[in-house]
Amino acid sequence: MNPSPEWEKSQVDADVPFRASAHHQHHTWAWTYHSFPELYIQPHSTKEIQKIVNLAQRCRRRLVVVGCGHSPSDLTCTSSWMVNLDRFKRILKIDFRSNVVVMQSGIRLHDLITQLRVVQLAMPNLGSIDNQSIAGAIATATHGSSTRHGILSQSVLALKIMLADGSERSCSADEHADLFRAALVSLGAIGIITEVSFQAVPAYKLQWSQSLHPLEDIIAEWEKDLWTQTEFTRIWWLPYKRKVIKWEADKTDCQVRPPPLNRWTGALGFHTYHILLYLSTWIPRILPALERFTLSVQYGFKDDGDRATAVQEGPAALLMNCLYSQFVNEWAIPLQKGPEALTRLSAWIHGDEQTARIPYALDGHYVHAPIEVRVTDTSTNPGPRPYLDNTVPNGPTLYLNATLYRPYNTDPPCRQRYYEAFEWLMRELGGRPHWAKNFSTVTKKDFQDMYPQLKEWLRVRDQVDPKGIFVGDWHRRHILPDDEGKAMLASEERMIRTEPAKGGGLNWFGQLLPKPLKPESSEENFDLLQGPEWQALFSEEA
């Protein structure tokens, strides 16, 4: 007789809680994908994470770790077991001599920022949002916008990872360096990061200004000091008006001075713009006119030279309001390719096929604004480079982010054609897509060509997770080798279908195994546990 689910649970660290619930509905922040994990688990301790991994190993279940779900792709979708580390979020140690902070991996960046502020410390760099967990931000090569900083992983000094065999392993530049390089951009497929040692800096304020400029003026500044004059620089490009909003910031000792407000700042502007974007789904030709509204609502600008300034705490100054549900397609290219990229993409948007030299016709489509432009530089970092770092290894990196809003969760009609053209241009300019975004035309062969060290990452991944406990359909589609008719990994999950979700987006359904597997030892002599059994067992335990 095969053991019952209760027996299996009792055999694995019976005195350690297993805080699982059924009937959880997961969705990405942008509501682009929805999935329905068999179990949703929120551990409070390392021992509980270890129990989750050991149970998944015995029961042949895939594990997906998710924080805020900010990636709009299906990377975090699963019908198997979903692990959320929001209850695993303590700061464990601060060394005030070195400013090294050791923390549990589930802490959200906004909580980390708040707790660091109390002790007069800060993160040296930040992306546009602070909703992610520290582990999630590391896993997908999150970055900010400064040629004096690299990706967020550059500030990580050491990690602890719970591997598929239930062992917790420490890694750093000096200890298990290959595991460290794989885990710094892990895509969730290496193990569960449990602890992060992070290099913080003394708290700082930023004095920033943003101003309106013609696109040609920005291109003329490109090779001068556009990206180096201040510590932080980013631009928002308004392609129909051929204008650019330049944001630049430096550290300061000045008193805090809040950003200026206008009558459109707040709920009125937010909802008015949302309604107009929704209207543009049905009447796309109004999008060029909406750029003027964007200048007024988001920035308060009308004419070239208009400027706004403020002084804020560093992290607050670096954040940006993402507004609405959106597709985001961001690529990293060499910084010196920026003028060509902007010139050719601008020509394509305006129907100038000769200048654009992009083999996809515009076909009457209109795109959303603004297009975000940011920079990093990892080339001067003396630490180990992640195997899947998408930045340029020998110079500064430019990021172009082609955002498309989904007003009221409605997909814009230009998405397929715009992203085909955008991705074609980015590939021609030597680009690589951001791992967590909505790239759509990149093949597995493309990734193999883009990442010479992908083989090293795969080697480490196969060593620490040979049964595929952390492998899902996204990984197989994009970076794992084709199985060539061989059986899938023992715990690997494949997507079996998607279907339109009520209210927008796609419902995602996965299948763990094509057929039951034979037990590998007498201790594993049990059937695969079915969803109803787990639901009955754990529905009241969380």
MOJOWO-V28255 format. One record per backbone hydrogen bond with DSSP energy under -0.5 kcal/mol. CO is the residue of the C=O (numbers start at 1). NH is the residue of the N-H. Records with the same first field share a line. If there is no record, write none. Layout:
BEGIN
CO->NH ; NH
END
This chain:
BEGIN
4->8
5->9
6->10
7->11
8->11 ; 12
9->12
11->13
13->16
18->20
19->42
20->542
21->40
24->26
26->35
28->31
32->506
33->28
34->508
35->26
39->82
40->21
41->84
45->49
46->50
47->51
48->52
49->53
50->54
51->55
52->56
53->57
54->58
55->59
56->60 ; 61
62->81
64->83
66->85
69->29
74->77
80->38 ; 39 ; 82
81->64
82->41 ; 84
83->66
85->88
87->89
88->106
90->92 ; 104
93->102
94->96
95->99 ; 100
99->200
100->95
101->103 ; 198
102->92 ; 93
103->196
104->107
105->135
107->134
108->112
109->113
110->114
111->115
112->116
113->117
114->118
115->119
116->119 ; 121
117->120
120->203
122->201
128->320
130->110
132->109
133->137
134->138
135->139
136->140
137->142
138->141
139->187
142->152
145->233
146->149
149->377
150->144
151->154
152->155
153->156
155->157 ; 199
157->173
158->197
159->171
160->194 ; 195
161->163 ; 169
162->192
163->166
167->163 ; 169
169->161
171->159
175->172
176->180
177->181
178->182
179->183
180->184
181->387
182->185
183->186
186->189
191->193
192->162
194->105
195->160
196->103 ; 198
197->157 ; 158
198->101 ; 200
201->122
204->314
205->252
206->208 ; 312
207->250
208->310
209->248
210->308
211->246
212->305
213->244
214->217 ; 218
215->219
216->220
217->221
218->222
219->222
221->224 ; 226
225->229
227->147
231->148
232->249
234->247
235->237 ; 373
236->245
237->239 ; 370 ; 371
238->242 ; 243
242->215
243->238
244->213 ; 246
245->236 ; 247
246->211
247->234
248->209
249->231 ; 232
250->207
252->205
257->311
262->265
264->269
266->270
267->271
268->272
269->273
270->274
271->275
272->276
273->277
274->278
275->279
276->280
277->281
278->281 ; 282
279->282 ; 283
283->286
284->287
286->290
287->291
288->291 ; 292
289->292 ; 293
290->294
291->295
292->296
293->297
294->298 ; 299
295->299 ; 300 ; 301
303->306
306->212
308->210
310->208
311->257
312->206
313->317
314->318
315->319
316->319
320->322
322->324
325->406
327->404
328->330 ; 438
329->402
330->434
331->333 ; 400
332->432
333->398
334->337
335->338
337->341
338->342
339->343
340->344
341->345
342->346
343->347
344->348
345->349
346->350
347->352
348->351
351->353
352->356
353->357
358->360
362->365
370->372
371->237
372->401
373->235
374->399
375->146
376->397
378->381
386->389
392->395
396->335
397->376
398->333
399->374
400->331 ; 402
401->372 ; 403
402->329
404->327
406->409
407->410
412->415
414->418
415->419
416->420
417->421
418->422
419->423
420->424
421->425
422->426
423->427
424->428
425->429
426->431
427->430
429->334
432->332
434->437
436->72 ; 73
437->439
443->447
444->448
445->449
446->450
447->451
450->452
451->454
452->455
453->457
454->458
455->459
456->460
457->461
458->462
459->463
460->464
461->465
464->164
465->468
467->491
468->471
469->63
471->493
472->476
473->477
474->478
475->479 ; 480
483->486
489->492
494->511
497->509
499->507
501->504
505->501
506->34
507->499
508->36
509->496 ; 497
511->494
521->524
522->525
524->526
525->3
530->533 ; 534
531->535
532->536
533->537
534->538
535->539
538->541 ; 542
END
